[in-house]
Every structure is written in C-alpha cells, then in structure tokens.
Amino acid sequence: MTSTAVPTDLTAFGDHLRGRLSEIAADFVTHGIAAGRVESAGSAEDRIAAVEELRAGHDDQVATMRRLQAALYDAGLAWPSGPVEFGGLGLGFGHDTVLDMVLDDLGFPSREALFVGLNIVAPALVAHAPEPLRTEVVTGLYRGDLIGCQLFSEPGAGSDLAGVSTRAVRDGDHWVLTGQKVWTSMGHLADVGEALVRTDPDAPKHAGLTMFLVDMHAPGVSVRPIRQMTGGAAFNEVFLDGVRVPDTHRIGGLGEGWKVAATSLGNERGTMSGAAGPLTPYVMERIVGLVRRLGAEADPLHRPQIARTVAAVTAMRAAAGLSPDSWSHRLEPVAGSVLKMLMAEAADEIARLASSVLGDAAFIDNGDPDSFAWSEFVLGVPALHLAGGTDEIQYNVIAQRGLGLPRP
Ligand SMILES: Cc1cc2nc3c(=O)[nH]c(=O)nc-3n(C[C@H](O)[C@H](O)[C@H](O)COP(=O)(O)OP(=O)(O)OC[C@H]3O[C@@H](n4cnc5c(N)ncnc54)[C@H](O)[C@@H]3O)c2cc1C
C-alpha cells in the first residue's frame, strides 16, 4: 500500500481505518487485554494504567501484541508516519495518533510493550543507522518480530545523560560493552536495545559517546526487574558484562552518540503525548463515565477540579493538533518537550479528579464499579514527570533551545 491509497485528512483517515481494521478485528477484539479490561470493569481485575505494566502471564499478551502488529504491518497500517521504504505510509505523526485512537476505540489489545521500539528506537535507526542494519531492524520492529528497549539511563546518569559511564572498547570488528543501565522499560521483553555508551573517556563528555544496537539475548546481558509502587515491574536494571557488539551495529558515527540520543528523546517526548500514552480515549471515557455515574458534575466541591481537568486536556489536545505533522518534524526536540509537559499536567488533573470523586475507594476495592480501578493510574502519574526526562529538564530544553534563554 502507498500513501496515495489512503485519505490524508485525519477524520477521513480514521474512517478509512475503521473499515480496514474490521477485516482483522475478529482475531483480536474478542480476547486479549482490551476486551478483558472492559469485561472486568467494576471488579478487582479492572485497571486504568498511566504507565502500562504487563502482569503475570504476560507471555500471552506479548504474543498477541506481536500478532496484532504483524497483522497491521501486512495490512500496510502498522506505521502511518513511517517512510514508505520501511513499510510506512509516508503520512504524518497525527496519523499514528489516529491509528492508536481507532485501535483503542475498537477494543484492540494494547501495543504498549512495543512503544519504545516503535517510537524511540526506530526513529533513531531510520535517521542514523547504516544498511543493512537499518532495514532489517526497523522492519522487524514494525512487524512486531522485535521488541526494542532504550538503554540510556544509568545509576549515575539520568538528567545528566551525557555523563553515562558504560564503556565500549574496540576489539577488532567488535566492541566490548561493560556497565550498568537502569529504568529500562520493557527490558525484560526486549530483543534489541539502543545503548548510549562511552567510547572515548578522554573527549569532552558529549563528544565521547557512541550509540550501539545491543542484542538483548547476547551473552553478558542480564536483566533484573524493578518493582514499582503501582505493583508492577515494567522497568529493569540491565547489566552489560563484556557484551560483544559488532561495529556494523553502531548507530551513527563514532563520537556521535549524543546526536542519535537527541533523535530518540525528541520522538519519545512527542509520542508520549499521543493517543498511545496515558490519555487515551479509553481513559477519557472512563473519567467522564465516573464523574457522571457519581453525579459529581453537579457537586460544587468537584466542579473546579472538573473544569481544571477539561482545560488541561483541551490544552494538550490543541497543542498536539498544532504540532508539526511530518516525519522530519518529529525530530524537533522543543515540540516534544512542550507536548510532554502538557500531557503530564493533564494526567495530574485527571488523577486528582479521580481521587477526589472516589475518595478512599480509589485505593480500596469496595465492590463498587470503578473502586480501586483508578489506583494504578493515580500511582503511575508521578512517573510521567520523570520518564523521558524530568519536568525541570523539559523546562531547560524549552527555555534554552526554544526561547533562546541563557543557561542558568
Ligand atoms: C516510567 C519510567 C520509565 C523509564 N524508562 C526508561 C527507559 O526505558 N530507558 C532509560 O534509559 N531510562 C528510562 N527512565 C529513566 C528516566 O529517563 C530518568 O528517571 C530521568 O531522566 C531522570 O533521571 P534520574 O532518575 O537519574 O534523576 P536525576 O537526574 O538524579 O534527577 C533528580 C532530580 O534533580 C533534578 N535535576 C537534575 N538535573 C537538573 C538540572 N540540570 N536542572 C534542574 N533540575 C535538575 C531532576 O529534575 C529531578 O527532580 C524511565 C523513568 C521512568 C519514571
């Protein structure tokens, strides 16, 4: 399929998708995560997540995700904004969001475990990786054959990402990687990891970095889960102990790792605000349903918080709608930071609204519909102010790169 075969207008594109997706819906919407969560609304199984966490028995969920992604790819729908040569449609970022919204709306299973590979690793590969690595891995990620993770943060390097100390030492046509990464989302499921490492300890810190694609099943890679306050363990510590990576798996030039990281981070921040993120139509539908069911819209105690929530979500959606829509603009870091901040603020307001209308029932399953269901969302929202770079780092990006203000 090519971009001329589908409408480019976003509304028409959504209608087109509904028709196309009905062809494969029968295989996915009668079972899986989405159908499960809708059927279980009101019970202890019911959950609304800000940071999606696969639970015990996730093998089935992962297999379903991979199958769904392959079916979308075969239908030419897996990656609307992607370049045509990698199986995309050559459309805009907004078309990816519409795809996520329509999938969510029709009750397809979540593709959350694929988020990092699709939205963070693949754009960096498209922009910087050599052939044949680029085509092989990008196609694998977009077919769901591969799950990707981002090996950036370390115990001593989070906001100060250029301070990473994981080393790569050249050994013939290979590199040997040694060090520790942390907070690696979906590292336990990943097949490949985009690893920012230090290749030149004597160069200025930003210039001594290089990016590699690591085989997460290679000898020397070990992954340990980190338990979160939401109860899940979606991210991990990753230890690299003498892991051999061929030079052909270098993404970008030697010493150009920072440039590659910027591509990934700009895309991460922008796409976190899309429909695949925590403010899916599903979450919006649930919060509106909750407010109406409890009659909270008529309660003067809750009306200010309802207004704040509507304002924050409207602002985020308006900004997302205004954001540039072409593949090249996805790389714009300031737009990503602005959208990410608006998304996290809107998620805060939704969490406050859910907590205030539910009271204790937000955290205790009292048998009523929606009791406890929101606890995972409320507990997960603080993470949105950290993941993809903290609020303070986004403010720095906006101030310095967007507004041209001096460094503090
Ligand atoms: C849900 C989730 C998923 C994640 N997934 C991944 C992943 O897949 N891969 C990955 O590599 N990382 C991941 N991370 C890590 C994330 O990128 C880091 O947590 C984040 O960059 C902050 O780093 P840090 O935790 O080391 O905090 P620190 O950098 O130690 O920051 C501590 C505090 O100091 C503030 N601060 C630091 N520097 C400045 C400054 N210059 N100006 C003002 N304030 C400053 C920060 O804003 C923060 O409040 C994830 C994090 C979360 C929460």
The ligand as a Gaussian input file, in Angstrom:
#p B3LYP/6-31G(d) Opt

LIG

0 1
 C        8.294000       5.145000      33.988000
 C        9.724000       5.394000      33.617000
 C       10.271000       4.749000      32.539000
 C       11.607000       4.963000      32.197000
 N       12.106000       4.270000      31.136000
 C       13.406000       4.436000      30.798000
 C       13.965000       3.658000      29.740000
 O       13.291000       2.835000      29.105000
 N       15.275000       3.819000      29.439000
 C       16.051000       4.722000      30.098000
 O       17.223000       4.841000      29.739000
 N       15.554000       5.467000      31.127000
 C       14.249000       5.335000      31.494000
 N       13.731000       6.062000      32.534000
 C       14.621000       6.934000      33.309000
 C       14.372000       8.415000      33.137000
 O       14.821000       8.861000      31.884000
 C       15.115000       9.101000      34.304000
 O       14.475000       8.728000      35.502000
 C       15.119000      10.588000      34.170000
 O       15.883000      11.015000      33.063000
 C       15.678000      11.267000      35.435000
 O       16.908000      10.751000      35.799000
 P       17.168000      10.287000      37.303000
 O       16.067000       9.357000      37.693000
 O       18.568000       9.772000      37.367000
 O       17.016000      11.591000      38.200000
 P       18.121000      12.716000      38.435000
 O       18.734000      13.098000      37.141000
 O       19.016000      12.254000      39.519000
 O       17.251000      13.925000      38.932000
 C       16.861000      14.111000      40.306000
 C       16.155000      15.458000      40.424000
 O       17.070000      16.534000      40.120000
 C       16.525000      17.383000      39.099000
 N       17.597000      17.877000      38.215000
 C       18.616000      17.156000      37.716000
 N       19.382000      17.931000      36.891000
 C       18.793000      19.153000      36.853000
 C       19.089000      20.379000      36.177000
 N       20.138000      20.485000      35.343000
 N       18.259000      21.437000      36.369000
 C       17.194000      21.340000      37.201000
 N       16.868000      20.199000      37.879000
 C       17.658000      19.124000      37.703000
 C       15.595000      16.478000      38.326000
 O       14.612000      17.226000      37.613000
 C       14.989000      15.607000      39.431000
 O       13.922000      16.282000      40.069000
 C       12.408000       5.869000      32.926000
 C       11.858000       6.541000      34.026000
 C       10.539000       6.304000      34.376000
 C        9.974000       7.043000      35.578000

